[in-house]
C-alpha cells in the first residue's frame, strides 16, 4: 500500500551559549603565512630580528689582543758627542797636565804642550800651549806664557796670556801683564803694567 510519508520533525535541541577564550595573555606574534605564497614567515622574522639586534660594547667580548708595553732598561741618546777642547773640565785637564808639587822647586825653562799646575816654587820661564794654574800658596818669580792663566798664589814677573787671565780672591800679581781678557775677583791684586790685547788680533810681543 502506497501512502505519503510525512517528514519527521527534528526535535529542537537546547541552544548552547558561545564560549569566549581570552587570548590577551598570549604574546603578540606576526602573522604566519605559508612559504609557498612568498610572504615572510615567523622563522624569517625571528632571524631578521636577530640580525638587526645591536650588541653593546660592554656585552661584546673583546677580540683584540691587549697591547704590551715595553720599556727599555736604558735609553741611548743620539745627541751624545765627545767633549771639544773648549768643554774640557778640570778633571779632564788634571789627567794631561804637568804638576810642580808643593814640596818641589823648579829653576829653569820649561815648555809643554799640556797644561801646567804650579803648587810649589818656580823661578825662570814656563810656557804652555794650553793653560797655567798658579795655586794658592805657590811662589812664582818667572815669565809665564799660555792660552789661559789663573793666579791664586803670589806672582812676580811677566805674564803673556793669549786669551784670558784670571786673578782669584787670593791671587797677587806684581809685574807686567799682557792679555786679551782680564777677570779679577774681589780681593785679587794686580800691581804693575797692564796691556790689553786686541780681541781680533791677539799677539804677544
Secondary structure, DSSP 8 states (H G I E B T S, - for coil): -----------------------TTS--------GGGT---HHHHHHHHHHH----TTTS---S--------S----TT-----GGG--HHHHHHTEEEE-TT-EEEEEEEESSEEEE-SEEEEEEEESSEEEE-TT-EEEEEEEEEEEEE-SEEEEEEEEEEEEEE-TT-EEEEEEEEEEEEE-TT-EEEEEEEE--SSS----
